């Protein structure tokens, strides 16, 4: 669904990704909650790449508002809190593991 945005982020073209995100975000209320949460995860990835922790955290919290069962949000929150509050990071990663159904992603999280 957000293939172009994902590709731009993967290629490190964050300014272009930000413009693409703005186009997608304009229609966020027309999306299902899981799609809206996925868009918030992509937004957080952009802000992470641009080293804006405050905007990243805001995007992740917005994603929780749309879908509190999205494991990618909890995973990113765990990484965000890793150097700030290890207890919160642990709890976020535990939540990510609880909601994750992808075996490959579970292995990555367990390796942390």
N, CA, C and O atoms as a GROMACS GRO file, in nm:
protein
  448
    1UNK      N    1   0.081  -0.118   0.000
    1UNK     CA    2   0.000   0.000   0.000
    1UNK      C    3   0.086   0.126   0.000
    1UNK      O    4   0.058   0.221  -0.073
    2UNK      N    5   0.189   0.128   0.080
    2UNK     CA    6   0.278   0.243   0.088
    2UNK      C    7   0.414   0.207   0.028
    2UNK      O    8   0.519   0.242   0.084
    3UNK      N    9   0.413   0.138  -0.084
    3UNK     CA   10   0.536   0.087  -0.145
    3UNK      C   11   0.633   0.199  -0.182
    3UNK      O   12   0.753   0.189  -0.156
    4UNK      N   13   0.581   0.304  -0.244
    4UNK     CA   14   0.669   0.413  -0.287
    4UNK      C   15   0.734   0.479  -0.166
    4UNK      O   16   0.854   0.508  -0.167
    5UNK      N   17   0.656   0.501  -0.062
    5UNK     CA   18   0.708   0.562   0.060
    5UNK      C   19   0.813   0.472   0.125
    5UNK      O   20   0.919   0.520   0.167
    6UNK      N   21   0.785   0.344   0.133
    6UNK     CA   22   0.881   0.248   0.190
    6UNK      C   23   1.010   0.245   0.110
    6UNK      O   24   1.119   0.241   0.168
    7UNK      N   25   0.998   0.247  -0.022
    7UNK     CA   26   1.118   0.245  -0.107
    7UNK      C   27   1.203   0.370  -0.086
    7UNK      O   28   1.325   0.361  -0.078
    8UNK      N   29   1.138   0.486  -0.077
    8UNK     CA   30   1.213   0.610  -0.056
    8UNK      C   31   1.288   0.607   0.077
    8UNK      O   32   1.402   0.652   0.085
    9UNK      N   33   1.223   0.555   0.180
    9UNK     CA   34   1.288   0.545   0.312
    9UNK      C   35   1.405   0.448   0.304
    9UNK      O   36   1.514   0.477   0.355
   10UNK      N   37   1.384   0.333   0.242
   10UNK     CA   38   1.490   0.232   0.231
   10UNK      C   39   1.610   0.284   0.154
   10UNK      O   40   1.724   0.246   0.184
   11UNK      N   41   1.586   0.369   0.056
   11UNK     CA   42   1.695   0.423  -0.025
   11UNK      C   43   1.760   0.545   0.039
   11UNK      O   44   1.856   0.600  -0.015
   12UNK      N   45   1.708   0.587   0.154
   12UNK     CA   46   1.766   0.702   0.224
   12UNK      C   47   1.727   0.836   0.167
   12UNK      O   48   1.787   0.938   0.201
   13UNK      N   49   1.627   0.838   0.082
   13UNK     CA   50   1.579   0.964   0.023
   13UNK      C   51   1.471   1.022   0.115
   13UNK      O   52   1.353   1.021   0.081
   14UNK      N   53   1.514   1.071   0.230
   14UNK     CA   54   1.420   1.108   0.335
   14UNK      C   55   1.342   1.235   0.306
   14UNK      O   56   1.226   1.246   0.346
   15UNK      N   57   1.401   1.331   0.237
   15UNK     CA   58   1.326   1.452   0.202
   15UNK      C   59   1.212   1.418   0.106
   15UNK      O   60   1.100   1.466   0.123
   16UNK      N   61   1.241   1.336   0.005
   16UNK     CA   62   1.137   1.293  -0.087
   16UNK      C   63   1.033   1.208  -0.015
   16UNK      O   64   0.914   1.218  -0.043
   17UNK      N   65   1.079   1.126   0.078
   17UNK     CA   66   0.988   1.043   0.157
   17UNK      C   67   0.895   1.130   0.240
   17UNK      O   68   0.777   1.098   0.257
   18UNK      N   69   0.947   1.238   0.292
   18UNK     CA   70   0.866   1.329   0.373
   18UNK      C   71   0.754   1.391   0.289
   18UNK      O   72   0.641   1.404   0.335
   19UNK      N   73   0.786   1.429   0.165
   19UNK     CA   74   0.683   1.483   0.075
   19UNK      C   75   0.579   1.377   0.041
   19UNK      O   76   0.459   1.405   0.039
   20UNK      N   77   0.624   1.255   0.014
   20UNK     CA   78   0.532   1.145  -0.015
   20UNK      C   79   0.444   1.116   0.106
   20UNK      O   80   0.324   1.091   0.092
   21UNK      N   81   0.505   1.119   0.225
   21UNK     CA   82   0.428   1.097   0.348
   21UNK      C   83   0.318   1.202   0.362
   21UNK      O   84   0.205   1.169   0.397
   22UNK      N   85   0.351   1.328   0.337
   22UNK     CA   86   0.252   1.435   0.351
   22UNK      C   87   0.134   1.412   0.258
   22UNK      O   88   0.019   1.438   0.296
   23UNK      N   89   0.159   1.364   0.138
   23UNK     CA   90   0.050   1.332   0.045
   23UNK      C   91  -0.037   1.220   0.100
   23UNK      O   92  -0.160   1.226   0.092
   24UNK      N   93   0.026   1.117   0.156
   24UNK     CA   94  -0.049   1.004   0.213
   24UNK      C   95  -0.123   1.046   0.340
   24UNK      O   96  -0.237   1.004   0.362
   25UNK      N   97  -0.059   1.127   0.423
   25UNK     CA   98  -0.118   1.165   0.552
   25UNK      C   99  -0.244   1.248   0.533
   25UNK      O  100  -0.331   1.248   0.620
   26UNK      N  101  -0.254   1.318   0.422
   26UNK     CA  102  -0.373   1.398   0.394
   26UNK      C  103  -0.498   1.312   0.394
   26UNK      O  104  -0.607   1.360   0.426
   27UNK      N  105  -0.485   1.184   0.360
   27UNK     CA  106  -0.598   1.091   0.350
   27UNK      C  107  -0.599   0.988   0.464
   27UNK      O  108  -0.661   0.882   0.450
   28UNK      N  109  -0.532   1.016   0.574
   28UNK     CA  110  -0.518   0.914   0.679
   28UNK      C  111  -0.653   0.874   0.739
   28UNK      O  112  -0.670   0.759   0.779
   29UNK      N  113  -0.748   0.965   0.746
   29UNK     CA  114  -0.878   0.932   0.804
   29UNK      C  115  -0.963   0.844   0.714
   29UNK      O  116  -1.065   0.792   0.757
   30UNK      N  117  -0.921   0.828   0.589
   30UNK     CA  118  -0.990   0.739   0.496
   30UNK      C  119  -0.935   0.597   0.504
   30UNK      O  120  -0.988   0.506   0.439
   31UNK      N  121  -0.831   0.576   0.578
   31UNK     CA  122  -0.763   0.447   0.589
   31UNK      C  123  -0.822   0.364   0.703
   31UNK      O  124  -0.887   0.417   0.794
   32UNK      N  125  -0.798   0.234   0.697
   32UNK     CA  126  -0.833   0.150   0.811
   32UNK      C  127  -0.737   0.181   0.925
   32UNK      O  128  -0.630   0.236   0.901
   33UNK      N  129  -0.774   0.148   1.049
   33UNK     CA  130  -0.682   0.175   1.160
   33UNK      C  131  -0.545   0.111   1.143
   33UNK      O  132  -0.444   0.172   1.178
   34UNK      N  133  -0.539  -0.011   1.092
   34UNK     CA  134  -0.408  -0.076   1.075
   34UNK      C  135  -0.326  -0.007   0.967
   34UNK      O  136  -0.204   0.003   0.980
   35UNK      N  137  -0.390   0.040   0.860
   35UNK     CA  138  -0.318   0.113   0.756
   35UNK      C  139  -0.267   0.246   0.809
   35UNK      O  140  -0.155   0.287   0.779
   36UNK      N  141  -0.351   0.314   0.888
   36UNK     CA  142  -0.310   0.442   0.946
   36UNK      C  143  -0.192   0.423   1.040
   36UNK      O  144  -0.099   0.505   1.042
   37UNK      N  145  -0.195   0.315   1.119
   37UNK     CA  146  -0.083   0.287   1.210
   37UNK      C  147   0.043   0.257   1.131
   37UNK      O  148   0.152   0.301   1.170
   38UNK      N  149   0.031   0.185   1.022
   38UNK     CA  150   0.148   0.155   0.937
   38UNK      C  151   0.207   0.284   0.881
   38UNK      O  152   0.329   0.298   0.874
   39UNK      N  153   0.121   0.377   0.842
   39UNK     CA  154   0.169   0.505   0.792
   39UNK      C  155   0.243   0.581   0.901
   39UNK      O  156   0.343   0.647   0.874
   40UNK      N  157   0.196   0.571   1.024
   40UNK     CA  158   0.265   0.636   1.136
   40UNK      C  159   0.401   0.573   1.162
   40UNK      O  160   0.496   0.643   1.196
   41UNK      N  161   0.412   0.442   1.144
   41UNK     CA  162   0.542   0.375   1.158
   41UNK      C  163   0.639   0.427   1.052
   41UNK      O  164   0.756   0.452   1.080
   42UNK      N  165   0.590   0.442   0.931
   42UNK     CA  166   0.675   0.495   0.824
   42UNK      C  167   0.716   0.639   0.853
   42UNK      O  168   0.829   0.678   0.827
   43UNK      N  169   0.622   0.717   0.906
   43UNK     CA  170   0.656   0.855   0.945
   43UNK      C  171   0.766   0.854   1.051
   43UNK      O  172   0.862   0.931   1.042
   44UNK      N  173   0.752   0.768   1.151
   44UNK     CA  174   0.852   0.759   1.256
   44UNK      C  175   0.989   0.721   1.199
   44UNK      O  176   1.092   0.769   1.245
   45UNK      N  177   0.989   0.634   1.098
   45UNK     CA  178   1.114   0.595   1.034
   45UNK      C  179   1.181   0.714   0.965
   45UNK      O  180   1.303   0.729   0.968
   46UNK      N  181   1.099   0.798   0.905
   46UNK     CA  182   1.154   0.919   0.842
   46UNK      C  183   1.218   1.008   0.947
   46UNK      O  184   1.331   1.053   0.930
   47UNK      N  185   1.146   1.032   1.056
   47UNK     CA  186   1.199   1.121   1.160
   47UNK      C  187   1.321   1.063   1.227
   47UNK      O  188   1.412   1.136   1.266
   48UNK      N  189   1.323   0.930   1.242
   48UNK     CA  190   1.442   0.865   1.298
   48UNK      C  191   1.563   0.892   1.208
   48UNK      O  192   1.671   0.923   1.257
   49UNK      N  193   1.542   0.879   1.079
   49UNK     CA  194   1.651   0.903   0.984
   49UNK      C  195   1.696   1.048   0.981
   49UNK      O  196   1.812   1.077   0.951
   50UNK      N  197   1.605   1.138   1.013
   50UNK     CA  198   1.637   1.281   1.016
   50UNK      C  199   1.682   1.326   1.156
   50UNK      O  200   1.702   1.445   1.180
   51UNK      N  201   1.698   1.230   1.247
   51UNK     CA  202   1.744   1.257   1.384
   51UNK      C  203   1.655   1.354   1.460
   51UNK      O  204   1.704   1.440   1.533
   52UNK      N  205   1.524   1.340   1.444
   52UNK     CA  206   1.428   1.420   1.518
   52UNK      C  207   1.350   1.327   1.611
   52UNK      O  208   1.243   1.278   1.575
   53UNK      N  209   1.405   1.305   1.730
   53UNK     CA  210   1.345   1.211   1.824
   53UNK      C  211   1.207   1.252   1.871
   53UNK      O  212   1.121   1.166   1.892
   54UNK      N  213   1.183   1.380   1.887
   54UNK     CA  214   1.053   1.427   1.933
   54UNK      C  215   0.945   1.396   1.830
   54UNK      O  216   0.838   1.348   1.866
   55UNK      N  217   0.972   1.424   1.704
   55UNK     CA  218   0.876   1.396   1.598
   55UNK      C  219   0.857   1.245   1.582
   55UNK      O  220   0.746   1.198   1.555
   56UNK      N  221   0.964   1.169   1.599
   56UNK     CA  222   0.955   1.022   1.591
   56UNK      C  223   0.862   0.970   1.699
   56UNK      O  224   0.774   0.888   1.672
   57UNK      N  225   0.882   1.016   1.821
   57UNK     CA  226   0.800   0.970   1.933
   57UNK      C  227   0.654   1.009   1.913
   57UNK      O  228   0.564   0.930   1.942
   58UNK      N  229   0.630   1.129   1.865
   58UNK     CA  230   0.493   1.174   1.838
   58UNK      C  231   0.427   1.085   1.733
   58UNK      O  232   0.310   1.049   1.749
   59UNK      N  233   0.499   1.051   1.628
   59UNK     CA  234   0.444   0.964   1.524
   59UNK      C  235   0.410   0.826   1.580
   59UNK      O  236   0.306   0.769   1.545
   60UNK      N  237   0.495   0.773   1.666
   60UNK     CA  238   0.469   0.641   1.725
   60UNK      C  239   0.347   0.645   1.816
   60UNK      O  240   0.265   0.554   1.815
   61UNK      N  241   0.335   0.750   1.896
   61UNK     CA  242   0.217   0.763   1.982
   61UNK      C  243   0.090   0.779   1.899
   61UNK      O  244  -0.015   0.725   1.935
   62UNK      N  245   0.099   0.852   1.788
   62UNK     CA  246  -0.016   0.863   1.699
   62UNK      C  247  -0.053   0.726   1.642
   62UNK      O  248  -0.171   0.693   1.629
   63UNK      N  249   0.047   0.647   1.610
   63UNK     CA  250   0.022   0.513   1.559
   63UNK      C  251  -0.050   0.425   1.660
   63UNK      O  252  -0.137   0.347   1.624
   64UNK      N  253  -0.013   0.438   1.787
   64UNK     CA  254  -0.082   0.362   1.892
   64UNK      C  255  -0.228   0.402   1.901
   64UNK      O  256  -0.314   0.318   1.930
   65UNK      N  257  -0.256   0.528   1.875
   65UNK     CA  258  -0.394   0.575   1.876
   65UNK      C  259  -0.477   0.501   1.770
   65UNK      O  260  -0.594   0.469   1.793
   66UNK      N  261  -0.417   0.475   1.654
   66UNK     CA  262  -0.489   0.408   1.546
   66UNK      C  263  -0.497   0.257   1.566
   66UNK      O  264  -0.601   0.197   1.541
   67UNK      N  265  -0.389   0.196   1.611
   67UNK     CA  266  -0.387   0.049   1.627
   67UNK      C  267  -0.287   0.011   1.735
   67UNK      O  268  -0.166   0.009   1.712
   68UNK      N  269  -0.338  -0.018   1.853
   68UNK     CA  270  -0.251  -0.050   1.966
   68UNK      C  271  -0.195  -0.192   1.959
   68UNK      O  272  -0.122  -0.234   2.049
   69UNK      N  273  -0.227  -0.266   1.854
   69UNK     CA  274  -0.174  -0.402   1.840
   69UNK      C  275  -0.064  -0.412   1.735
   69UNK      O  276  -0.021  -0.522   1.701
   70UNK      N  277  -0.018  -0.301   1.683
   70UNK     CA  278   0.087  -0.300   1.580
   70UNK      C  279   0.222  -0.321   1.649
   70UNK      O  280   0.272  -0.232   1.718
   71UNK      N  281   0.280  -0.437   1.628
   71UNK     CA  282   0.405  -0.470   1.698
   71UNK      C  283   0.522  -0.382   1.654
   71UNK      O  284   0.614  -0.360   1.732
   72UNK      N  285   0.519  -0.332   1.531
   72UNK     CA  286   0.629  -0.247   1.484
   72UNK      C  287   0.638  -0.118   1.565
   72UNK      O  288   0.747  -0.065   1.587
   73UNK      N  289   0.524  -0.068   1.609
   73UNK     CA  290   0.524   0.053   1.692
   73UNK      C  291   0.594   0.024   1.824
   73UNK      O  292   0.679   0.102   1.868
   74UNK      N  293   0.560  -0.087   1.887
   74UNK     CA  294   0.623  -0.121   2.015
   74UNK      C  295   0.772  -0.148   1.998
   74UNK      O  296   0.853  -0.113   2.084
   75UNK      N  297   0.808  -0.210   1.887
   75UNK     CA  298   0.950  -0.236   1.860
   75UNK      C  299   1.027  -0.105   1.848
   75UNK      O  300   1.133  -0.089   1.908
   76UNK      N  301   0.972  -0.012   1.771
   76UNK     CA  302   1.040   0.117   1.755
   76UNK      C  303   1.044   0.195   1.886
   76UNK      O  304   1.142   0.263   1.915
   77UNK      N  305   0.937   0.185   1.965
   77UNK     CA  306   0.938   0.250   2.096
   77UNK      C  307   1.046   0.188   2.185
   77UNK      O  308   1.115   0.260   2.258
   78UNK      N  309   1.060   0.057   2.178
   78UNK     CA  310   1.165  -0.010   2.255
   78UNK      C  311   1.303   0.039   2.218
   78UNK      O  312   1.387   0.063   2.304
   79UNK      N  313   1.327   0.054   2.088
   79UNK     CA  314   1.457   0.105   2.044
   79UNK      C  315   1.476   0.250   2.087
   79UNK      O  316   1.585   0.290   2.126
   80UNK      N  317   1.369   0.329   2.080
   80UNK     CA  318   1.376   0.470   2.120
   80UNK      C  319   1.413   0.483   2.268
   80UNK      O  320   1.498   0.564   2.305
   81UNK      N  321   1.349   0.401   2.350
   81UNK     CA  322   1.370   0.413   2.495
   81UNK      C  323   1.494   0.339   2.545
   81UNK      O  324   1.530   0.352   2.663
   82UNK      N  325   1.561   0.263   2.460
   82UNK     CA  326   1.674   0.181   2.502
   82UNK      C  327   1.780   0.260   2.580
   82UNK      O  328   1.833   0.209   2.679
   83UNK      N  329   1.811   0.381   2.538
   83UNK     CA  330   1.913   0.461   2.606
   83UNK      C  331   1.854   0.563   2.703
   83UNK      O  332   1.928   0.639   2.766
   84UNK      N  333   1.723   0.564   2.715
   84UNK     CA  334   1.656   0.661   2.802
   84UNK      C  335   1.606   0.595   2.929
   84UNK      O  336   1.630   0.643   3.040
   85UNK      N  337   1.535   0.484   2.911
   85UNK     CA  338   1.476   0.413   3.025
   85UNK      C  339   1.469   0.265   2.988
   85UNK      O  340   1.381   0.222   2.914
   86UNK      N  341   1.561   0.188   3.041
   86UNK     CA  342   1.571   0.047   3.004
   86UNK      C  343   1.445  -0.032   3.043
   86UNK      O  344   1.410  -0.128   2.976
   87UNK      N  345   1.378   0.009   3.150
   87UNK     CA  346   1.256  -0.061   3.190
   87UNK      C  347   1.144  -0.040   3.088
   87UNK      O  348   1.074  -0.134   3.051
   88UNK      N  349   1.128   0.083   3.042
   88UNK     CA  350   1.027   0.110   2.940
   88UNK      C  351   1.063   0.038   2.810
   88UNK      O  352   0.975  -0.016   2.742
   89UNK      N  353   1.190   0.038   2.776
   89UNK     CA  354   1.235  -0.030   2.654
   89UNK      C  355   1.200  -0.179   2.662
   89UNK      O  356   1.150  -0.237   2.566
   90UNK      N  357   1.228  -0.239   2.777
   90UNK     CA  358   1.198  -0.381   2.796
   90UNK      C  359   1.049  -0.409   2.779
   90UNK      O  360   1.009  -0.503   2.710
   91UNK      N  361   0.966  -0.325   2.842
   91UNK     CA  362   0.822  -0.345   2.832
   91UNK      C  363   0.771  -0.329   2.689
   91UNK      O  364   0.685  -0.404   2.644
   92UNK      N  365   0.825  -0.232   2.619
   92UNK     CA  366   0.786  -0.212   2.479
   92UNK      C  367   0.825  -0.332   2.393
   92UNK      O  368   0.747  -0.376   2.309
   93UNK      N  369   0.944  -0.383   2.414
   93UNK     CA  370   0.989  -0.499   2.336
   93UNK      C  371   0.908  -0.624   2.371
   93UNK      O  372   0.882  -0.708   2.285
   94UNK      N  373   0.869  -0.637   2.496
   94UNK     CA  374   0.782  -0.749   2.535
   94UNK      C  375   0.646  -0.739   2.465
   94UNK      O  376   0.592  -0.839   2.418
   95UNK      N  377   0.592  -0.617   2.458
   95UNK     CA  378   0.465  -0.597   2.388
   95UNK      C  379   0.481  -0.630   2.239
   95UNK      O  380   0.394  -0.691   2.179
   96UNK      N  381   0.593  -0.589   2.182
   96UNK     CA  382   0.618  -0.618   2.041
   96UNK      C  383   0.620  -0.769   2.018
   96UNK      O  384   0.562  -0.819   1.921
   97UNK      N  385   0.686  -0.841   2.106
   97UNK     CA  386   0.691  -0.987   2.093
   97UNK      C  387   0.554  -1.050   2.110
   97UNK      O  388   0.521  -1.147   2.042
   98UNK      N  389   0.473  -0.996   2.199
   98UNK     CA  390   0.338  -1.049   2.220
   98UNK      C  391   0.250  -1.035   2.096
   98UNK      O  392   0.172  -1.124   2.064
   99UNK      N  393   0.264  -0.924   2.026
   99UNK     CA  394   0.178  -0.898   1.910
   99UNK      C  395   0.236  -0.948   1.778
   99UNK      O  396   0.163  -0.958   1.680
  100UNK      N  397   0.364  -0.978   1.774
  100UNK     CA  398   0.429  -1.016   1.649
  100UNK      C  399   0.393  -1.159   1.608
  100UNK      O  400   0.396  -1.251   1.689
  101UNK      N  401   0.359  -1.176   1.480
  101UNK     CA  402   0.328  -1.308   1.426
  101UNK      C  403   0.429  -1.351   1.319
  101UNK      O  404   0.419  -1.461   1.265
  102UNK      N  405   0.524  -1.265   1.290
  102UNK     CA  406   0.627  -1.293   1.189
  102UNK      C  407   0.749  -1.353   1.258
  102UNK      O  408   0.815  -1.287   1.338
  103UNK      N  409   0.778  -1.480   1.228
  103UNK     CA  410   0.888  -1.550   1.295
  103UNK      C  411   1.023  -1.482   1.273
  103UNK      O  412   1.106  -1.479   1.364
  104UNK      N  413   1.045  -1.428   1.155
  104UNK     CA  414   1.171  -1.358   1.128
  104UNK      C  415   1.188  -1.236   1.216
  104UNK      O  416   1.296  -1.211   1.268
  105UNK      N  417   1.081  -1.160   1.231
  105UNK     CA  418   1.087  -1.041   1.316
  105UNK      C  419   1.102  -1.079   1.464
  105UNK      O  420   1.168  -1.009   1.540
  106UNK      N  421   1.039  -1.189   1.504
  106UNK     CA  422   1.054  -1.236   1.642
  106UNK      C  423   1.200  -1.267   1.671
  106UNK      O  424   1.251  -1.232   1.777
  107UNK      N  425   1.267  -1.333   1.577
  107UNK     CA  426   1.408  -1.367   1.597
  107UNK      C  427   1.495  -1.241   1.609
  107UNK      O  428   1.587  -1.237   1.690
  108UNK      N  429   1.464  -1.140   1.528
  108UNK     CA  430   1.540  -1.014   1.536
  108UNK      C  431   1.521  -0.950   1.672
  108UNK      O  432   1.617  -0.902   1.732
  109UNK      N  433   1.397  -0.948   1.720
  109UNK     CA  434   1.370  -0.886   1.851
  109UNK      C  435   1.434  -0.964   1.964
  109UNK      O  436   1.485  -0.905   2.060
  110UNK      N  437   1.432  -1.095   1.955
  110UNK     CA  438   1.494  -1.176   2.061
  110UNK      C  439   1.645  -1.159   2.065
  110UNK      O  440   1.708  -1.180   2.168
  111UNK      N  441   1.704  -1.121   1.952
  111UNK     CA  442   1.849  -1.102   1.945
  111UNK      C  443   1.894  -0.975   2.017
  111UNK      O  444   2.012  -0.960   2.048
  112UNK      N  445   1.799  -0.884   2.044
  112UNK     CA  446   1.836  -0.762   2.116
  112UNK      C  447   1.872  -0.800   2.253
  112UNK      O  448   1.907  -0.714   2.334
   0.00000   0.00000   0.00000
